[in-house]
Amino acid sequence: MTKAEAGKFYLATICPSNILADKASTVVQAEPFNLKAAKSATAALRDGYRKAIETLSDEKVLWPENVKADVAALAESMYGDLSGTEAAANQVNDEGFLTAWNDWASGPAKPTAQKIRLKLGLSSDTDASCKTK
């Protein structure tokens, strides 16, 4: 896979979960808080993380050598996000959801993702690079 192909593939893999994360954050921060909507958005984000992990971990994908280890590290670090969103999505009341959401600490995925973006020549602006045209 060329650097350009890897960049396109990376964005196609990561952008859906980035967009779902923005949506979930917006729903959770909305006033008044809506537990059903928050659980739904968080469950969708959980599923987005799972799909991204599966795609990043696919051994058939031949990442360029300069990002191969970073992609593996990113996939591994996203398991924390998968667990955190699962915990929040399974809560049955507002307090439980908000506690789980606030306890969920995103792991080292963000710095690793930026490292991959830099090595693939992609913008570090995750919002702009994930906008649909």
FIKEDO-39045 format. One record per residue (C-alpha): residue number from 0; chain; x, y, z. Coordinates in steps of 0.05 Angstrom, whole numbers, plus 5000, padded with zeros to 4 digits. Example, Ala and Ser with C-alpha at 12.3 -4.5 7.8 and 13.67 -1.06 7.14 Angstrom:
REM residues 2
i, ch, px, py, pz
0, A, 5246, 4910, 5156
1, A, 5273, 4979, 5143
***
This chain:
REM residues 133
i, ch, px, py, pz
0, A, 5000, 5000, 5000
1, A, 5028, 5068, 4981
2, A, 5031, 5125, 5031
3, A, 4973, 5160, 4994
4, A, 4931, 5096, 4993
5, A, 4946, 5085, 5067
6, A, 4924, 5156, 5083
7, A, 4858, 5147, 5047
8, A, 4846, 5080, 5079
9, A, 4864, 5107, 5148
10, A, 4814, 5164, 5142
11, A, 4761, 5117, 5115
12, A, 4773, 5073, 5176
13, A, 4779, 5127, 5231
14, A, 4732, 5182, 5208
15, A, 4667, 5145, 5221
16, A, 4685, 5135, 5295
17, A, 4711, 5207, 5300
18, A, 4644, 5232, 5273
19, A, 4606, 5186, 5321
20, A, 4648, 5212, 5379
21, A, 4630, 5284, 5362
22, A, 4557, 5265, 5358
23, A, 4558, 5227, 5424
24, A, 4593, 5284, 5459
25, A, 4541, 5334, 5433
26, A, 4484, 5289, 5456
27, A, 4513, 5277, 5525
28, A, 4525, 5352, 5536
29, A, 4456, 5372, 5512
30, A, 4409, 5407, 5561
31, A, 4366, 5376, 5586
32, A, 4402, 5310, 5589
33, A, 4366, 5254, 5551
34, A, 4387, 5185, 5576
35, A, 4356, 5147, 5518
36, A, 4391, 5191, 5465
37, A, 4457, 5189, 5503
38, A, 4456, 5113, 5508
39, A, 4438, 5107, 5435
40, A, 4494, 5154, 5412
41, A, 4544, 5120, 5458
42, A, 4524, 5050, 5434
43, A, 4534, 5074, 5362
44, A, 4602, 5101, 5382
45, A, 4620, 5035, 5415
46, A, 4602, 4999, 5351
47, A, 4642, 5049, 5311
48, A, 4703, 5037, 5354
49, A, 4695, 4962, 5346
50, A, 4692, 4968, 5270
51, A, 4754, 5013, 5270
52, A, 4792, 4964, 5314
53, A, 4774, 4906, 5269
54, A, 4795, 4943, 5206
55, A, 4860, 4970, 5236
56, A, 4876, 4899, 5261
57, A, 4861, 4864, 5196
58, A, 4924, 4826, 5178
59, A, 4906, 4829, 5104
60, A, 4916, 4904, 5104
61, A, 4989, 4918, 5086
62, A, 5005, 4983, 5121
63, A, 5070, 5019, 5102
64, A, 5127, 4999, 5148
65, A, 5133, 5069, 5177
66, A, 5063, 5065, 5208
67, A, 5052, 4991, 5218
68, A, 5071, 4990, 5292
69, A, 5034, 5055, 5304
70, A, 4970, 5028, 5273
71, A, 4975, 4966, 5316
72, A, 4986, 5010, 5378
73, A, 4926, 5053, 5359
74, A, 4881, 4992, 5352
75, A, 4904, 4965, 5419
76, A, 4893, 5032, 5454
77, A, 4822, 5036, 5425
78, A, 4801, 4976, 5467
79, A, 4797, 5025, 5526
80, A, 4750, 5068, 5487
81, A, 4709, 5007, 5468
82, A, 4703, 4987, 5541
83, A, 4687, 5057, 5564
84, A, 4631, 5067, 5514
85, A, 4604, 4997, 5530
86, A, 4601, 5014, 5604
87, A, 4565, 5079, 5592
88, A, 4516, 5051, 5540
89, A, 4494, 4997, 5590
90, A, 4474, 5044, 5646
91, A, 4401, 5046, 5667
92, A, 4396, 5116, 5697
93, A, 4423, 5186, 5687
94, A, 4471, 5183, 5746
95, A, 4500, 5116, 5725
96, A, 4509, 5139, 5653
97, A, 4542, 5205, 5671
98, A, 4588, 5170, 5722
99, A, 4609, 5118, 5670
100, A, 4618, 5172, 5616
101, A, 4660, 5215, 5662
102, A, 4701, 5156, 5688
103, A, 4717, 5134, 5617
104, A, 4786, 5163, 5604
105, A, 4806, 5158, 5532
106, A, 4873, 5124, 5527
107, A, 4934, 5142, 5485
108, A, 4894, 5137, 5420
109, A, 4896, 5211, 5406
110, A, 4971, 5221, 5407
111, A, 4981, 5156, 5368
112, A, 4930, 5177, 5317
113, A, 4966, 5243, 5307
114, A, 5032, 5206, 5298
115, A, 5001, 5164, 5243
116, A, 4971, 5226, 5210
117, A, 5038, 5260, 5210
118, A, 5074, 5199, 5181
119, A, 5021, 5192, 5126
120, A, 5022, 5266, 5109
121, A, 4950, 5277, 5133
122, A, 4923, 5339, 5166
123, A, 4924, 5339, 5242
124, A, 4856, 5372, 5241
125, A, 4811, 5312, 5254
126, A, 4747, 5352, 5243
127, A, 4766, 5381, 5175
128, A, 4797, 5317, 5149
129, A, 4735, 5277, 5167
130, A, 4683, 5323, 5137
131, A, 4642, 5291, 5082
132, A, 4641, 5329, 5017
***
